[in-house]
Amino acid sequence: MIQNIIKRVKNIRKQKYISKRSDLKFAFIGIGSHSINNLYPIINYFRLDLKYIVTNSKKNADLVDRNFSNSIGTNDLDKVLADDEVSGIFICADPSAHFNLVKKSLQANKHTFVEKPP
């Protein structure tokens, strides 16, 4: 009986946590198929405010602007890192770029999540 009560309390706590909208703003580096198919839906599910999506090229940044209405597409990482509204960075880029991207993110005092290499 006590186990059922504990389970119900945990479920209620989880639902409250998931339903809260965070005031924090984030940026995401990378627009590969893994990002689009797996990570963006998770970010959307948790209702995180994804202010920027950073790409390698201006062409892809323009595509992001047209297809992700709540985010700004950009290829200017320095602008994103300098934005005081952005508290965290999700990095899902080519593994060879991870070290430099993580280093820049941490030097800018951003909370940093980096996807592991395949």
Contact map, one row per residue, 1 for C-alpha under 8 A:
1111100000000000000000000000000000000000000000000000000000000000000000000000000000000000000000000000000000000000000000
1111110000000000000000000000000000000000000000000000000000000000000000000000000000000000000000000000000000000000000000
1111111000000000000000000000000000000000000000000000000000000000000000000000000000000000000000000000000000000000000000
1111111100000000000000000000000000000000000000000000000000000000000000000000000000000000000000000000000000000000000000
1111111110000000000000000000000000000000000000000000000000000000000000000000000000000000000000000000000000000000000000
0111111111000000000000000000000000000000000000000000000000000000000000000000000000000000000000000000000000000000000000
0011111111100000000000000000000000000000000000000000000000000000000000000000000000000000000000000000000000000000000000
0001111111110000000000000000000000000000000000000000000000000000000000000000000000000000000000000000000000000000000000
0000111111111000000000000000000000000000000000000000000000000000000000000000000000000000000000000000000000000000000000
0000011111111100000000000000000000000000000000000000000000000000000000000000000000000000000000000000000000000000000000
0000001111111110000000000000000000000000000000000000000000000000000000000000000000000000000000000000000000000000000000
0000000111111111000000000000000000000000000000000000000000000000000000000000000000000000000000000000000000000000000000
0000000011111111100000000000000000000000000000000000000000000000000000000000000000000000000000000000000000000000000000
0000000001111111110000000000000000000000000000000000000000000000000000000000000000000000000000000000000000000000000000
0000000000111111111000000000000000000000000000000000000000000000000000000000000000000000000000000000000000000000000000
0000000000011111111100000000000000000000000000000000000000000000000000000000000000000000000000000000000000000000000000
0000000000001111111100000000000000000000000000000000000000000000000000000000000000000000000000000000000000000000000000
0000000000000111111110000000000000000000000001000000000000000000000000000000000000000000000000000000000000000000000000
0000000000000011111110000000000000000000000001000000000000000000000000000000000000000000000000000000000000000000000000
0000000000000001111111000000000000000000000000000000000000000000000000000000000000000000000000000000000000000000000000
0000000000000000011111100000000000000000000001110000000000000000000000000000000000000000000000000000000000000000000000
0000000000000000000111110000000000000000000000111000000000000000000000000000000000000000000000000000000000000000000000
0000000000000000000011111000000000000000000000001000000000000000000000000000000000000000000000000000000000000000000000
0000000000000000000001111100000000000000000000011000000000000000000000000000000000001110000000000000000000000000000000
0000000000000000000000111110000000000000000000011110000000000000000000000000000000001111000000000000000000000000000000
0000000000000000000000011111000000000000000000011111000000000000000000000000000000000111110000000000000000000000000000
0000000000000000000000001111100000000000000000000111110000000000000000000000000100000101110000000000000000000000000000
0000000000000000000000000111110000000000000000000101110000000000000000000000000000000000111100000000000000000000000000
0000000000000000000000000011111000000000000000000000111000000000000000000000000000000000111110000000000000000000000000
0000000000000000000000000001111100100000000000000000111100000000000000000000000000000000001110000000000000000000000000
0000000000000000000000000000111111110000000000000000111000000000000000000000000000000000000110000000000000000000000000
0000000000000000000000000000011111110000000000000000000000000000000000000000000000000000000110000000000000000000000000
0000000000000000000000000000001111111000000000000000000000000000000000000000000000000000000000000000000000000000000000
0000000000000000000000000000001111111110000000000000000000000000000000000000000000000000000000000000000000000000000000
0000000000000000000000000000011111111111000000000000000000000000000000000000000000000000000100000000000000000000000000
0000000000000000000000000000001111111111100000000000000000000000000000000000000000000000000000000000000000000000000000
0000000000000000000000000000000011111111100000000000000000000000000000000000000000000000000000000000000000000000000000
0000000000000000000000000000000001111111110000000000000000000000000000000000000000000000000000000000000000000000000000
0000000000000000000000000000000001111111111000000000000000000000000000000000000000000000000000000000000000000000000000
0000000000000000000000000000000000111111111100000000000000000000000000000000000000000000000000000000000000000000000000
0000000000000000000000000000000000011111111110000000000000000000000000000000000000000000000000000000000000000000000000
0000000000000000000000000000000000000111111111000000000000000000000000000000000000000000000000000000000000000000000000
0000000000000000000000000000000000000011111111110100000000000000000000000000000000000000000000000000000000000000000000
0000000000000000000000000000000000000001111111110000000000000000000000000000000000000000000000000000000000000000000000
0000000000000000000000000000000000000000111111110000000000000000000000000000000000000000000000000000000000000000000000
0000000000000000011010000000000000000000011111110000000000000000000000000000000000000000000000000000000000000000000000
0000000000000000000011000000000000000000001111111000000000000000000000000000000000000000000000000000000000000000000000
0000000000000000000011011100000000000000001111111100000000000000000000000000000000000000000000000000000000000000000000
0000000000000000000001111100000000000000000000111110000000000000000000000000000000000000000000000000000000000000000000
0000000000000000000000001111000000000000001000011111100000000000000001100000000000000000000000000000000000000000000000
0000000000000000000000001110000000000000000000001111100000000000000001110000000000000100000000000000000000000000000000
0000000000000000000000000111000000000000000000000111110000000000000000111100000100000000000000000000000000000000000000
0000000000000000000000000011111000000000000000000111111000001001000000111100000000000000000000000000000000000000000000
0000000000000000000000000011111000000000000000000001111100001000000000001111100000000000000000000000000000000000000000
0000000000000000000000000000111000000000000000000000111111011000000000001110000000000000000000000000000000000000000000
0000000000000000000000000000010000000000000000000000011111011000000000000010000000000000000000000000000000000000000000
0000000000000000000000000000000000000000000000000000001111111000000000000110000000000000000000000000000000000000000000
0000000000000000000000000000000000000000000000000000001111111100000000000110000000000000000000000000000000000000000000
0000000000000000000000000000000000000000000000000000000011111110000000000000000000000000000000000000000000000000000000
0000000000000000000000000000000000000000000000000000001111111111000000001000000000000000000000000000000000000000000000
0000000000000000000000000000000000000000000000000000111111111111100000011110000000000000000000000000000000000000000000
0000000000000000000000000000000000000000000000000000000001111111110000001100000000000000000000000000000000000000000000
0000000000000000000000000000000000000000000000000000000000111111111000001000000000000000000000000000000000000000000000
0000000000000000000000000000000000000000000000000000100000011111111100111000000000000000000000000000000000000000000000
0000000000000000000000000000000000000000000000000000000000001111111110111000000000000000000000000000000000000000000000
0000000000000000000000000000000000000000000000000000000000000111111110000000000000000000000000000000000000000000000000
0000000000000000000000000000000000000000000000000000000000000011111110000000000000000000000000000000000000000000000000
0000000000000000000000000000000000000000000000000000000000000001111111110000000000000000000000000000000000000000000000
0000000000000000000000000000000000000000000000000000000000000000111111110000000000000000000000000000000000000000000000
0000000000000000000000000000000000000000000000000110000000000000000111110000000000000000000000000000000000000000000000
0000000000000000000000000000000000000000000000000111100000000001100111111000000000000000000000000000000000000000000000
0000000000000000000000000000000000000000000000000011100000001001100111111100000000000000000000000000000000000000000000
0000000000000000000000000000000000000000000000000001111000011111100000111110000000000000000000000000000000000000000000
0000000000000000000000000000000000000000000000000001111011001100000000011111100000000000000000000000000000000000000000
0000000000000000000000000000000000000000000000000000011111001000000000001111100000000000000000000000000000000000000000
0000000000000000000000000000000000000000000000000000010000000000000000000111111100000000000000000000000000000000000000
0000000000000000000000000000000000000000000000000000010000000000000000000111111110000000000000000000000000000000000000
0000000000000000000000000000000000000000000000000000000000000000000000000001111111000000000000000000000000000000000000
0000000000000000000000000000000000000000000000000000000000000000000000000001111111100000000000000000000000000000000000
0000000000000000000000000010000000000000000000000001000000000000000000000001111111100100000000000000000000000000000000
0000000000000000000000000000000000000000000000000000000000000000000000000000111111110100000000000000000110010100000000
0000000000000000000000000000000000000000000000000000000000000000000000000000011111110000000000000000000000010000000000
0000000000000000000000000000000000000000000000000000000000000000000000000000001111111100000000000000000000000000000000
0000000000000000000000000000000000000000000000000000000000000000000000000000000011111110000000000000000000000000000000
0000000000000000000000011000000000000000000000000000000000000000000000000000000000111110000000000000000000000000000000
0000000000000000000000011110000000000000000000000010000000000000000000000000000110111111100000000000000000000100000000
0000000000000000000000011100000000000000000000000000000000000000000000000000000000011111100000000000000000000110000000
0000000000000000000000001110000000000000000000000000000000000000000000000000000000000111110000000000000000000111100000
0000000000000000000000000111100000000000000000000000000000000000000000000000000000000111111000000000000010000111100000
0000000000000000000000000111100000000000000000000000000000000000000000000000000000000001111100000000000000000001111000
0000000000000000000000000001110000000000000000000000000000000000000000000000000000000000111110000100110000000001111000
0000000000000000000000000001111100100000000000000000000000000000000000000000000000000000011111000000000000000000011000
0000000000000000000000000000111100000000000000000000000000000000000000000000000000000000001111101100000000000000001000
0000000000000000000000000000000000000000000000000000000000000000000000000000000000000000000111111100000000000000000010
0000000000000000000000000000000000000000000000000000000000000000000000000000000000000000000011111100000000000000000110
0000000000000000000000000000000000000000000000000000000000000000000000000000000000000000000001111110000000000000000000
0000000000000000000000000000000000000000000000000000000000000000000000000000000000000000000011111111100000000000000000
0000000000000000000000000000000000000000000000000000000000000000000000000000000000000000001011111111110000000000010000
0000000000000000000000000000000000000000000000000000000000000000000000000000000000000000000000011111111000000000000000
0000000000000000000000000000000000000000000000000000000000000000000000000000000000000000000000001111111100000000000000
0000000000000000000000000000000000000000000000000000000000000000000000000000000000000000001000001111111110000000000000
0000000000000000000000000000000000000000000000000000000000000000000000000000000000000000001000000111111111000001010000
0000000000000000000000000000000000000000000000000000000000000000000000000000000000000000000000000011111111100000000000
0000000000000000000000000000000000000000000000000000000000000000000000000000000010000000000000000001111111110000000000
0000000000000000000000000000000000000000000000000000000000000000000000000000000010000000100000000000111111111111000000
0000000000000000000000000000000000000000000000000000000000000000000000000000000000000000000000000000011111111111000000
0000000000000000000000000000000000000000000000000000000000000000000000000000000000000000000000000000001111111100000000
0000000000000000000000000000000000000000000000000000000000000000000000000000000011000000000000000000000111111100000000
0000000000000000000000000000000000000000000000000000000000000000000000000000000000000000000000000000000011111110000000
0000000000000000000000000000000000000000000000000000000000000000000000000000000010000111100000000000000011111111000000
0000000000000000000000000000000000000000000000000000000000000000000000000000000000000011100000000000000011001111100000
0000000000000000000000000000000000000000000000000000000000000000000000000000000000000001111000000000010011000111110000
0000000000000000000000000000000000000000000000000000000000000000000000000000000000000001111000000000000000000011111000
0000000000000000000000000000000000000000000000000000000000000000000000000000000000000000011100000100010000000001111100
0000000000000000000000000000000000000000000000000000000000000000000000000000000000000000011110000000000000000000111110
0000000000000000000000000000000000000000000000000000000000000000000000000000000000000000000000100000000000000000011111
0000000000000000000000000000000000000000000000000000000000000000000000000000000000000000000001100000000000000000001111
0000000000000000000000000000000000000000000000000000000000000000000000000000000000000000000000000000000000000000000111
